[in-house]
Amino acid sequence: MHVDSSIWLDKNQKGFLGKGRIELLKNIDKYGSLSKAAKEMKMSYKAAWDALNEMKKLSSVNLIISNSGGSGGGGSRLTSRAKEYIKIYELLFQTQQKFLKTIESHVDSSSDLQTFLRRSSLRTSARNQIFGKVASIQIGSISSTLDILIDDNLHISSTITNKSLKELDIKKGKDIYVLIKAPWIKILQENTQENQIQCTINHIKKEKNLVELSLHVSPSLTLISTMNLDDFQLLHVKKNDKITASFDANNTIIGV
């Protein structure tokens, strides 16, 4: 059974951004014109203007910068905040679709669905909880190594026992969660570990002898790494530095 839904971002209990309005903003960004954006969506200019005006009323910042007159006849362009709203909406939509895809195999039975939802809401101490799909499985005599596709260009490896592989019913193409504790993620290590991920330090937090790094990998993935202060000082890194994060395939926990 197929499960589907939609997303609306509300402000002051009023509809602010939905699929249609996001599409309108993206077309304004593409064509540089509200009228061309409306025409592309096969909607009237008045309907497009009303939608844009409603977004303007609900937003605390400008979303559109309009230029009128001139030889080119004027035009419109998005502000940086409008582009950020598009990114936020699309990230939420992608996450929703991944969850709904995961839930589809459980909707034929209410008891099965309840069990799945209880398991999905389980809270863990692992700071990094990554959603992915099993691309391939290399089976050994005692353990197996999973090649997991996270994004279009990002694969990570995880090693689990063959018993766990069977009990979790993990097969190629299965959607899974990869849990990685923050201390397991190392920075600027020699290439001795299976997983090497290029990222950017976007936040550093220090508390007594502990340092926490927030590492930007992609719009949909941020990793958290923690280490003691002495080890951090030896790295000589700062915010916005591009670094390599690494972790061993054995230092992963798989959830389904």
Secondary structure per residue as TSV (DSSP state, phi and psi in degrees):
chain	resnum	aa	ss	phi	psi
A	1	M	-	360.0	135.4
A	2	H	-	-88.4	135.1
A	3	V	-	-114.1	132.0
A	4	D	-	-137.2	159.7
A	5	S	-	-163.2	176.0
A	6	S	-	-131.6	167.2
A	7	I	-	-125.5	133.5
A	8	W	-	-125.6	134.9
A	9	L	E	-98.3	122.1
A	10	D	E	-104.0	151.4
A	11	K	E	-132.8	129.6
A	12	N	T	54.4	39.5
A	13	Q	T	62.1	26.0
A	14	K	E	-126.7	146.0
A	15	G	E	-62.0	121.6
A	16	F	E	-105.9	-58.0
A	17	L	E	-134.0	127.6
A	18	G	-	-133.1	-173.4
A	19	K	H	-56.8	-45.2
A	20	G	H	-65.3	-42.2
A	21	R	H	-70.6	-35.5
A	22	I	H	-63.6	-41.6
A	23	E	H	-62.8	-38.4
A	24	L	H	-63.1	-46.2
A	25	L	H	-61.8	-41.9
A	26	K	H	-64.5	-37.0
A	27	N	H	-72.9	-34.0
A	28	I	H	-62.9	-41.3
A	29	D	H	-64.9	-36.5
A	30	K	H	-73.3	-45.1
A	31	Y	H	-100.0	-13.6
A	32	G	S	67.4	25.5
A	33	S	-	-158.1	132.6
A	34	L	H	-67.8	-41.1
A	35	S	H	-64.8	-41.1
A	36	K	H	-68.4	-36.0
A	37	A	H	-64.3	-42.7
A	38	A	H	-64.3	-42.1
A	39	K	H	-62.7	-40.8
A	40	E	H	-61.8	-34.5
A	41	M	T	-90.9	1.8
A	42	K	T	57.4	44.9
A	43	M	-	-126.5	158.6
A	44	S	-	-71.7	156.4
A	45	Y	H	-62.2	-38.3
A	46	K	H	-63.1	-42.2
A	47	A	H	-64.4	-40.0
A	48	A	H	-66.1	-42.3
A	49	W	H	-64.3	-41.9
A	50	D	H	-62.9	-41.3
A	51	A	H	-64.6	-43.0
A	52	L	H	-65.9	-39.5
A	53	N	H	-66.7	-37.8
A	54	E	H	-66.1	-41.0
A	55	M	H	-61.9	-38.9
A	56	K	H	-64.1	-40.7
A	57	K	H	-65.3	-38.4
A	58	L	H	-83.0	-23.2
A	59	S	-	-85.2	143.8
A	60	S	S	-84.5	-7.2
A	61	V	S	-134.3	161.6
A	62	N	-	-69.6	139.4
A	63	L	-	-106.5	-24.7
A	64	I	E	-129.3	138.2
A	65	I	E	-112.8	118.9
A	66	S	E	-106.8	139.9
A	67	N	E	-118.1	125.3
A	68	S	-	-110.2	155.9
A	69	G	-	72.5	-165.3
A	70	G	T	85.1	170.1
A	71	S	T	-65.1	-26.9
A	72	G	T	-85.8	-6.0
A	73	G	T	82.9	12.1
A	74	G	-	82.7	-176.3
A	75	G	E	173.0	-176.8
A	76	S	E	-137.6	149.2
A	77	R	E	-142.9	155.7
A	78	L	E	-82.3	147.0
A	79	T	-	-80.6	167.9
A	80	S	H	-63.1	-31.0
A	81	R	H	-68.8	-39.1
A	82	A	H	-62.1	-41.6
A	83	K	H	-64.9	-34.9
A	84	E	H	-68.4	-38.5
A	85	Y	H	-60.9	-39.8
A	86	I	H	-61.6	-44.8
A	87	K	H	-62.4	-44.0
A	88	I	H	-62.1	-46.5
A	89	Y	H	-61.9	-46.2
A	90	E	H	-67.2	-33.7
A	91	L	H	-66.4	-43.7
A	92	L	H	-62.5	-41.2
A	93	F	H	-64.9	-44.6
A	94	Q	H	-62.0	-42.1
A	95	T	H	-64.7	-41.3
A	96	Q	H	-61.7	-45.3
A	97	Q	H	-64.9	-37.5
A	98	K	H	-63.2	-42.7
A	99	F	H	-65.2	-45.0
A	100	L	H	-64.1	-36.7
A	101	K	H	-63.9	-40.0
A	102	T	H	-65.8	-35.0
A	103	I	H	-80.4	-17.5
A	104	E	G	-56.8	-36.3
A	105	S	G	-76.1	0.4
A	106	H	G	-115.9	2.2
A	107	V	T	-90.2	2.5
A	108	D	T	-85.5	-10.0
A	109	S	-	-139.8	125.6
A	110	S	H	-65.5	-36.9
A	111	S	H	-68.7	-39.6
A	112	D	H	-64.4	-40.9
A	113	L	H	-64.8	-42.3
A	114	Q	H	-62.3	-42.1
A	115	T	H	-62.2	-44.5
A	116	F	H	-62.6	-44.1
A	117	L	H	-67.5	-37.8
A	118	R	H	-62.8	-41.4
A	119	R	H	-68.8	-37.9
A	120	S	H	-68.2	-28.1
A	121	S	T	-90.5	4.2
A	122	L	-	-62.0	130.2
A	123	R	-	-94.0	137.6
A	124	T	-	-125.7	165.2
A	125	S	S	-84.9	-6.9
A	126	A	-	-71.9	122.9
A	127	R	S	-72.4	-26.6
A	128	N	E	-107.5	113.4
A	129	Q	E	-123.4	105.1
A	130	I	E	-112.6	132.3
A	131	F	E	-95.9	134.8
A	132	G	E	-156.8	-175.7
A	133	K	E	-128.6	136.6
A	134	V	E	-69.3	116.5
A	135	A	E	-88.6	-35.6
A	136	S	E	-161.9	162.2
A	137	I	E	-132.7	125.8
A	138	Q	E	-104.6	107.4
A	139	I	E	-90.4	128.1
A	140	G	-	-108.0	-172.0
A	141	S	S	-74.7	-32.2
A	142	I	S	-116.9	-40.7
A	143	S	E	-129.7	167.0
A	144	S	E	-130.0	150.2
A	145	T	E	-109.8	124.6
A	146	L	E	-96.4	133.0
A	147	D	E	-97.7	115.4
A	148	I	E	-114.1	125.1
A	149	L	E	-86.5	119.3
A	150	I	E	-97.9	-56.5
A	151	D	E	-123.7	-179.2
A	152	D	T	-56.2	-34.8
A	153	N	T	-117.1	12.5
A	154	L	E	-124.9	120.5
A	155	H	E	-118.6	144.0
A	156	I	E	-130.0	157.5
A	157	S	E	-109.6	142.2
A	158	S	E	-138.5	133.8
A	159	T	E	-107.1	126.4
A	160	I	E	-133.7	162.6
A	161	T	E	-72.1	154.6
A	162	N	H	-63.1	-29.7
A	163	K	H	-64.3	-44.5
A	164	S	H	-65.4	-38.6
A	165	L	H	-56.5	-42.7
A	166	K	H	-73.4	-46.5
A	167	E	H	-64.5	-34.7
A	168	L	T	-86.3	-4.2
A	169	D	T	54.1	48.7
A	170	I	-	-86.0	124.4
A	171	K	-	-134.7	166.8
A	172	K	T	-58.1	133.4
A	173	G	T	92.6	-6.4
A	174	K	-	-77.3	139.0
A	175	D	E	-81.0	131.8
A	176	I	E	-141.7	167.8
A	177	Y	E	-111.1	139.0
A	178	V	E	-112.0	119.6
A	179	L	E	-105.0	129.4
A	180	I	E	-133.4	121.0
A	181	K	-	-68.8	144.5
A	182	A	G	-56.4	-39.9
A	183	P	G	-67.2	-16.6
A	184	W	G	-77.2	-17.4
A	185	I	-	-90.3	116.0
A	186	K	E	-102.4	156.1
A	187	I	E	-114.8	134.3
A	188	L	S	53.2	44.5
A	189	Q	-	-88.2	161.3
A	190	E	-	-64.3	155.5
A	191	N	T	-74.7	62.2
A	192	T	T	-109.6	-7.9
A	193	Q	S	-104.5	155.2
A	194	E	S	-67.3	-35.7
A	195	N	E	-104.6	115.4
A	196	Q	E	-121.9	117.0
A	197	I	E	-124.3	124.1
A	198	Q	E	-79.4	130.4
A	199	C	E	-153.1	177.2
A	200	T	E	-124.8	135.9
A	201	I	E	-75.1	115.2
A	202	N	E	-108.8	-4.2
A	203	H	E	-163.2	139.6
A	204	I	E	-128.3	124.9
A	205	K	E	-123.9	128.1
A	206	K	E	-114.8	136.5
A	207	E	E	-144.4	107.9
A	208	K	T	56.3	-117.2
A	209	N	T	-100.5	13.2
A	210	L	E	-115.5	140.2
A	211	V	E	-123.7	133.7
A	212	E	E	-115.9	128.6
A	213	L	E	-111.4	132.9
A	214	S	E	-100.4	121.9
A	215	L	E	-115.7	116.7
A	216	H	E	-82.3	119.8
A	217	V	E	-102.3	-48.3
A	218	S	E	-156.2	172.0
A	219	P	T	-56.5	-25.2
A	220	S	T	-106.0	4.3
A	221	L	E	-143.4	122.8
A	222	T	E	-127.6	132.9
A	223	L	E	-105.8	150.0
A	224	I	E	-116.2	128.2
A	225	S	E	-124.3	137.8
A	226	T	E	-124.9	149.5
A	227	M	E	-158.9	166.3
A	228	N	E	-77.5	160.8
A	229	L	H	-61.7	-39.6
A	230	D	H	-61.4	-44.4
A	231	D	H	-64.7	-38.9
A	232	F	H	-63.4	-43.0
A	233	Q	H	-63.8	-28.9
A	234	L	H	-71.5	-19.7
A	235	L	H	-77.8	-29.2
A	236	H	-	56.1	51.2
A	237	V	-	-118.8	161.3
A	238	K	-	-144.4	173.8
A	239	K	T	-56.6	140.0
A	240	N	T	78.4	-1.1
A	241	D	-	-69.4	140.9
A	242	K	E	-89.0	124.9
A	243	I	E	-136.0	176.3
A	244	T	E	-112.4	124.3
A	245	A	E	-99.2	143.2
A	246	S	E	-142.3	152.9
A	247	F	E	-155.4	151.1
A	248	D	-	-77.8	144.5
A	249	A	T	-61.2	-26.1
A	250	N	T	-76.1	-19.4
A	251	N	S	-92.4	54.0
A	252	T	-	-139.6	149.6
A	253	I	E	-121.6	130.7
A	254	I	E	-101.1	133.9
A	255	G	E	-125.9	148.2
A	256	V	-	-127.3	360.0
